[in-house]
Amino acid sequence: MRKKFLLALLPIFFLACNFLIPQLDETPPPASPQAGSDQQALSTPQALTSSTDPFVIVRLHKNGGELMTQLASETQKANALGFAPFIEFDATWCPPCQAIEKSIQAKDPLTLQALEGVYLIRADVDEWGAESGKDFNFDAIPVYYELDASGNPTGAVIDGGAWNEDIPKNFAPVLDAFFHNK
């Protein structure tokens, strides 16, 4: 008899606990720009007003609008922060792209130095497809374009063919020279 009584009270107990003890919201927080941090690539770029981080990385997505419109918006944010805007076309399957991302996540000093003062706007070539080719022509990825104050390419470009093995001591100095006009 006791067992039946306890089994009958058990669902009531669990319901009461559910009401008395609030459940945690498991919804992930909205994405924000990566700025010298361990965050993964972003789902949407966020507005920035100031930054004490040495660099900023944002990722553009097609659902955010046309590429050139988004670039103009992100370039304004870069200018407001005093950072130099660049766009990087990359892909998740790209070994040099993976190596660069891994070195950022590992906080490699050479890579961090190369990115200092840079507002890096990333776009996945698989997501953007032919639309990226309207204003940008490239044969290799990752490829980096310097952007002017309006978000248009200046003509300065470098791609993953500019270095040998995909290790920080090879790509970081090349990127540093490109990003800082050395």
C-alpha positions in Angstrom: 0.0 0.0 0.0 2.8 2.4 0.8 4.5 1.8 -2.5 1.4 2.6 -4.4 0.9 5.8 -2.3 4.5 6.9 -2.9 4.2 6.1 -6.7 1.0 8.2 -6.8 2.8 11.1 -5.1 5.9 10.9 -7.2 4.4 12.7 -10.3 3.0 15.4 -8.1 6.4 15.9 -6.5 8.1 16.3 -9.9 5.5 18.7 -11.1 5.9 20.8 -7.9 9.6 20.9 -8.4 9.2 22.0 -11.9 7.2 25.0 -10.8 9.2 25.8 -7.7 12.7 25.5 -9.3 13.0 27.6 -12.5 14.6 25.8 -15.4 17.6 27.3 -17.0 17.2 28.9 -20.5 19.3 26.7 -22.8 19.0 29.1 -25.7 22.5 30.2 -26.8 23.2 33.9 -26.5 23.2 35.8 -29.8 26.5 35.9 -31.7 28.8 38.8 -31.3 32.0 39.7 -33.1 35.1 37.7 -32.4 37.7 40.0 -31.1 40.9 38.2 -30.2 38.8 35.6 -28.4 38.0 31.9 -28.5 34.6 32.3 -30.2 33.8 30.4 -33.3 32.7 32.0 -36.6 29.7 34.2 -36.3 26.2 33.7 -37.5 25.5 37.5 -37.9 27.6 40.5 -37.5 26.7 42.8 -34.6 27.0 46.5 -34.1 30.1 47.7 -32.4 30.7 51.0 -30.7 34.1 50.5 -29.2 36.7 47.9 -28.8 39.8 47.3 -26.7 40.6 44.1 -28.5 43.5 44.1 -30.9 41.4 42.9 -33.8 37.8 42.0 -34.8 36.5 39.2 -36.9 32.9 39.0 -38.2 31.3 36.6 -40.6 28.8 37.6 -43.2 25.9 35.4 -44.3 23.7 35.7 -47.3 20.6 36.0 -45.1 22.0 39.4 -44.0 21.6 40.9 -47.4 23.8 41.6 -50.4 27.5 41.2 -50.0 28.5 44.8 -51.0 25.8 46.3 -48.7 27.0 44.2 -45.8 30.7 45.1 -46.6 29.8 48.8 -46.6 28.1 48.5 -43.2 31.0 46.5 -41.6 33.6 48.9 -43.1 31.8 51.8 -41.3 32.1 49.8 -38.1 35.8 49.2 -38.7 36.4 52.9 -39.5 34.6 53.9 -36.3 36.9 51.7 -34.3 40.0 52.9 -36.1 40.6 49.4 -37.6 41.7 48.5 -41.1 38.9 46.6 -43.0 39.7 43.5 -45.0 37.5 40.8 -46.4 38.6 37.1 -46.3 37.0 34.5 -48.5 37.4 31.1 -46.9 35.8 27.7 -46.6 35.4 25.1 -43.8 37.1 22.5 -45.9 40.2 24.7 -46.8 43.4 23.5 -45.1 45.1 26.9 -45.0 41.8 28.5 -43.6 41.7 25.8 -40.9 45.4 26.4 -40.0 44.8 30.1 -39.7 41.7 29.7 -37.6 43.5 27.1 -35.4 46.3 29.6 -34.8 43.9 32.3 -33.9 42.1 30.0 -31.4 45.5 29.0 -30.0 46.4 32.7 -29.6 49.6 32.2 -31.6 51.7 35.4 -31.0 52.7 35.7 -34.6 49.1 35.4 -35.8 47.8 37.8 -33.2 50.5 40.3 -34.2 49.5 40.0 -37.9 45.8 40.7 -37.1 46.5 43.6 -34.8 44.4 46.6 -35.9 42.5 44.5 -38.4 38.7 44.3 -38.8 38.5 41.0 -40.7 35.2 40.3 -42.5 34.8 36.7 -43.4 32.7 35.2 -46.2 32.4 31.5 -47.0 32.8 30.9 -50.7 30.5 27.9 -50.5 27.7 30.0 -49.0 28.2 33.1 -51.3 29.0 31.1 -54.5 28.9 33.1 -57.7 27.8 36.3 -55.9 31.3 36.7 -54.4 32.7 36.7 -58.0 30.8 39.8 -59.0 33.2 42.1 -57.3 36.0 39.8 -56.3 37.9 37.4 -58.6 40.1 34.8 -57.1 41.6 31.3 -57.9 42.7 30.3 -54.4 41.5 30.6 -50.8 41.9 32.0 -48.4 42.0 35.2 -50.2 42.2 38.6 -48.5 41.2 42.0 -50.1 41.9 45.4 -48.6 38.7 47.5 -48.5 38.5 51.3 -48.8 36.4 53.5 -46.6 33.2 52.6 -48.5 33.8 48.8 -48.4 35.0 48.4 -52.0 38.2 46.5 -52.8 41.3 48.8 -53.2 43.0 46.3 -55.5 45.4 45.0 -52.8 44.9 41.3 -52.6 46.8 38.2 -51.3 45.9 34.6 -51.2 47.0 31.3 -49.6 49.5 30.8 -52.4 51.7 33.5 -50.9 53.3 31.2 -48.3 54.5 27.6 -48.2 53.5 25.2 -45.4 50.4 26.3 -43.5 52.0 27.1 -40.2 52.1 30.4 -38.3 55.8 31.1 -38.9 55.0 31.0 -42.7 51.6 32.7 -43.0 51.7 35.2 -40.1 54.6 37.3 -41.5 53.0 37.4 -44.9 49.7 38.4 -43.6 51.3 41.0 -41.2 53.1 42.6 -44.1 49.9 42.7 -46.2 47.6 44.0 -43.4 50.0 46.6 -42.3 51.4 47.6 -45.7 55.0 46.7 -44.9 
